[in-house]
Amino acid sequence: MLLMTYVDDIPGEILIHALNKIIGKDCKNFHIIPSITKKGRPGYIVLIDVDKNKVDDVVKTLVFEYGILGFRIISGEHKPISYIEKQIKVTFKGEKYIVRLKAIVSEKEVISVKAEYEDLSKIQNKLLEKGIRTSLKKIKSIIEATFYREEDEVDLDKYIKGEE
């Protein structure tokens, strides 16, 4: 189910605070969309993907944190796209990491590959600890290309230079 509410009197810090309380526990995903309300005030449309049996818990959190006066339930059917999951072994300066990938593959070709953000961010943070500044975009590109090459591992030393 998709729960929708509007808020126009909540600062961003509080807006995200409440949603961080429910993500993973009570909801699968959320989106915050900036808007202009009927009175010309800036506001937000909050969309929350929630299981039917968790709606009451989510609403209680929203009432408590936001003081919402109402919400909408948008019923619909989610149509997932079939994908495969794969893990790529990543090494850099002797340290080993695992990056999870999701790929949409047809009978003839790879259509899309996406590396998990959390895994990429962990690698980037480890590189930063070593004094090596590399964009998340670069790390993502290198690792996703490994899937296209039909390889199971990649050594970042070949692509990222830096001293320990």
Sine and cosine of phi, psi and omega as CSV:
sin_phi,cos_phi,sin_psi,cos_psi,sin_omega,cos_omega
0.00,0.00,0.44,-0.90,0.04,-1.00
-0.90,-0.43,0.89,-0.46,0.04,-1.00
-1.00,-0.09,0.72,-0.70,-0.02,-1.00
-0.78,-0.63,0.71,-0.71,0.12,-0.99
-0.61,-0.80,0.26,-0.96,0.02,-1.00
-0.89,-0.46,0.63,-0.77,0.14,-0.99
-0.70,-0.71,0.66,-0.75,0.01,-1.00
-0.70,-0.71,0.20,0.98,-0.03,-1.00
-0.68,-0.73,0.49,0.87,-0.06,-1.00
-0.84,-0.55,0.80,-0.60,0.10,-0.99
-0.94,0.34,0.40,-0.92,-0.06,-1.00
-0.81,0.58,-0.61,0.79,-0.03,-1.00
-0.88,0.47,-0.66,0.75,0.00,-1.00
-0.96,0.27,-0.60,0.80,0.02,-1.00
-0.83,0.55,-0.77,0.64,-0.03,-1.00
-0.97,0.26,-0.50,0.87,0.00,-1.00
-0.83,0.56,-0.77,0.64,-0.03,-1.00
-0.90,0.43,-0.65,0.76,-0.03,-1.00
-0.94,0.35,-0.56,0.83,0.07,-1.00
-0.91,0.42,-0.44,0.90,0.05,-1.00
-0.93,0.37,-0.53,0.85,-0.12,-0.99
-0.97,-0.24,-0.27,0.96,-0.04,-1.00
-0.90,0.43,0.72,-0.69,0.02,-1.00
1.00,0.09,-0.59,0.81,-0.02,-1.00
-1.00,0.00,-0.79,0.61,-0.07,-1.00
-0.91,-0.40,-0.27,0.96,0.01,-1.00
-0.67,-0.74,0.38,-0.92,-0.03,-1.00
-1.00,0.03,-0.56,0.83,-0.12,-0.99
-0.27,-0.96,0.34,-0.94,0.12,-0.99
-0.52,-0.85,0.36,-0.93,0.07,-1.00
-0.68,-0.73,0.63,-0.77,0.07,-1.00
-0.88,-0.48,0.86,-0.50,-0.07,-1.00
-0.90,-0.43,0.87,-0.50,0.05,-1.00
-0.91,0.43,0.56,-0.83,-0.02,-1.00
-0.51,-0.86,0.13,-0.99,0.15,-0.99
-0.89,-0.45,0.81,-0.58,-0.06,-1.00
-0.99,0.13,0.10,-0.99,-0.06,-1.00
-0.88,0.47,-0.39,0.92,0.02,-1.00
-1.00,-0.05,0.14,0.99,0.04,-1.00
0.99,0.14,0.15,0.99,0.01,-1.00
-1.00,0.03,0.52,-0.85,0.12,-0.99
-0.94,0.35,0.60,-0.80,0.00,-1.00
-0.48,-0.88,-0.15,-0.99,-0.01,-1.00
-0.65,-0.76,0.63,-0.78,0.21,-0.98
-0.99,-0.13,0.82,-0.57,-0.02,-1.00
-0.94,-0.34,0.86,-0.50,0.04,-1.00
-0.92,-0.39,0.77,-0.63,-0.04,-1.00
-0.78,-0.63,0.83,-0.56,0.06,-1.00
-1.00,0.08,0.92,-0.39,-0.15,-0.99
-0.68,-0.74,0.59,-0.81,0.12,-0.99
-0.93,0.37,0.52,-0.86,-0.04,-1.00
-0.81,0.58,-0.63,0.77,-0.06,-1.00
-0.98,0.22,-0.07,1.00,0.01,-1.00
-0.94,-0.34,-0.03,1.00,-0.07,-1.00
-0.84,0.55,-0.74,0.68,-0.04,-1.00
-0.86,0.50,-0.66,0.75,0.02,-1.00
-0.90,0.44,-0.67,0.75,0.00,-1.00
-0.91,0.41,-0.71,0.71,0.00,-1.00
-0.88,0.48,-0.66,0.76,0.04,-1.00
-0.86,0.52,-0.67,0.74,0.03,-1.00
-0.90,0.43,-0.68,0.73,-0.01,-1.00
-0.92,0.40,-0.62,0.78,0.05,-1.00
-0.91,0.41,-0.71,0.71,-0.02,-1.00
-0.90,0.43,-0.74,0.68,-0.09,-1.00
-0.99,0.11,-0.61,0.79,-0.10,-1.00
-0.97,-0.25,-0.39,0.92,-0.12,-0.99
0.94,0.33,0.53,0.85,-0.02,-1.00
-0.89,0.46,0.51,-0.86,0.00,-1.00
-0.97,-0.24,-0.07,1.00,0.00,-1.00
0.00,-1.00,0.13,-0.99,0.00,-1.00
-0.37,-0.93,0.23,-0.97,0.07,-1.00
-0.87,-0.49,0.54,-0.84,0.14,-0.99
-0.94,-0.35,0.85,-0.53,0.05,-1.00
-0.96,-0.27,0.93,-0.36,0.00,-1.00
-1.00,0.04,0.64,-0.77,0.02,-1.00
-0.16,-0.99,0.14,-0.99,-0.01,-1.00
-0.94,-0.35,0.79,-0.62,0.06,-1.00
-0.99,0.15,0.76,-0.65,0.00,-1.00
-0.93,-0.38,1.00,-0.05,-0.01,-1.00
-0.95,0.30,0.47,-0.88,0.09,-1.00
-0.99,-0.11,0.70,-0.71,0.02,-1.00
-0.92,0.40,0.69,-0.73,0.04,-1.00
-0.55,-0.83,0.28,-0.96,0.07,-1.00
-0.94,-0.34,0.44,-0.90,0.06,-1.00
-0.92,-0.40,0.62,-0.79,-0.01,-1.00
-0.57,-0.82,0.47,-0.88,0.07,-1.00
-0.92,-0.39,0.70,-0.72,0.05,-1.00
-0.94,-0.34,0.75,-0.67,0.08,-1.00
-1.00,0.08,0.80,-0.60,-0.05,-1.00
-0.86,-0.50,0.74,-0.67,0.09,-1.00
-0.84,-0.54,0.53,-0.85,0.10,-0.99
-0.44,-0.90,0.84,-0.54,0.01,-1.00
0.78,0.62,0.64,0.77,0.06,-1.00
1.00,0.09,-0.21,0.98,0.03,-1.00
-1.00,0.03,0.58,-0.82,-0.06,-1.00
-0.92,-0.39,0.63,-0.78,0.02,-1.00
-0.69,-0.72,0.34,-0.94,0.12,-0.99
-0.87,-0.49,0.74,-0.67,0.08,-1.00
-0.87,-0.49,0.81,-0.59,0.04,-1.00
-1.00,0.07,0.68,-0.73,0.02,-1.00
-0.85,-0.53,0.51,-0.86,0.18,-0.98
-0.86,-0.51,0.76,-0.66,-0.06,-1.00
-0.73,-0.68,0.67,-0.74,0.13,-0.99
-0.99,-0.17,0.86,-0.51,-0.10,-0.99
-0.78,-0.62,0.79,-0.62,0.11,-0.99
-1.00,-0.04,-0.06,-1.00,0.03,-1.00
-0.91,0.42,-0.45,0.89,-0.11,-0.99
-0.96,-0.28,-0.44,0.90,-0.13,-0.99
-0.39,-0.92,0.28,-0.96,0.15,-0.99
-0.99,0.16,0.81,-0.59,-0.03,-1.00
-1.00,-0.06,-0.66,0.76,-0.06,-1.00
-0.40,-0.92,0.61,-0.79,0.08,-1.00
-0.73,-0.69,0.73,-0.68,0.03,-1.00
-0.70,-0.71,0.83,-0.56,0.09,-1.00
-0.99,0.11,0.55,-0.83,-0.01,-1.00
-0.94,0.35,0.79,-0.61,-0.04,-1.00
-0.81,0.58,-0.72,0.69,-0.07,-1.00
-0.85,0.52,-0.66,0.75,-0.01,-1.00
-0.93,0.38,-0.67,0.74,0.02,-1.00
-0.91,0.41,-0.68,0.74,-0.01,-1.00
-0.89,0.46,-0.63,0.78,0.03,-1.00
-0.87,0.49,-0.70,0.72,0.02,-1.00
-0.90,0.43,-0.71,0.70,0.00,-1.00
-0.86,0.51,-0.68,0.74,0.01,-1.00
-0.90,0.43,-0.62,0.78,0.04,-1.00
-0.91,0.42,-0.64,0.77,0.04,-1.00
-0.90,0.43,-0.67,0.74,0.02,-1.00
-0.88,0.47,-0.61,0.79,0.05,-1.00
-0.87,0.49,-0.48,0.87,0.01,-1.00
-1.00,0.02,0.03,1.00,0.00,-1.00
0.99,0.12,0.28,0.96,-0.03,-1.00
-0.96,-0.29,0.91,-0.41,-0.02,-1.00
-0.99,-0.14,0.91,-0.41,0.00,-1.00
-0.67,-0.74,0.67,-0.74,-0.04,-1.00
-0.93,0.36,0.51,-0.86,0.08,-1.00
-0.88,0.48,-0.58,0.81,0.01,-1.00
-0.87,0.50,-0.67,0.74,0.00,-1.00
-0.92,0.40,-0.72,0.69,0.01,-1.00
-0.87,0.50,-0.70,0.71,0.02,-1.00
-0.86,0.51,-0.73,0.68,-0.02,-1.00
-0.88,0.48,-0.69,0.72,-0.02,-1.00
-0.89,0.46,-0.72,0.69,-0.08,-1.00
-0.95,0.32,-0.66,0.75,0.02,-1.00
-0.92,0.40,-0.56,0.83,0.05,-1.00
-0.89,0.45,-0.49,0.87,0.03,-1.00
-0.86,0.51,-0.63,0.78,0.02,-1.00
-0.90,0.44,-0.70,0.71,0.00,-1.00
-0.89,0.46,-0.51,0.86,0.04,-1.00
-0.99,0.15,0.02,1.00,0.00,-1.00
0.86,0.51,0.63,0.78,0.05,-1.00
-0.94,-0.33,0.41,-0.91,-0.03,-1.00
-0.98,-0.22,-0.12,0.99,-0.02,-1.00
-0.51,-0.86,0.37,-0.93,0.01,-1.00
-0.58,-0.82,0.63,-0.78,0.06,-1.00
-0.97,-0.25,0.94,-0.33,-0.04,-1.00
-0.91,0.41,-0.30,0.95,0.04,-1.00
-0.85,0.53,-0.47,0.88,0.00,-1.00
-0.95,0.32,-0.39,0.92,-0.15,-0.99
-0.89,-0.46,-0.40,0.92,-0.07,-1.00
-0.84,-0.54,0.85,-0.52,0.00,-1.00
-0.99,-0.12,0.55,-0.84,0.04,-1.00
0.15,-0.99,0.44,-0.90,0.02,-1.00
-0.98,-0.18,0.54,-0.84,0.09,-1.00
-0.98,0.17,0.00,0.00,0.00,0.00
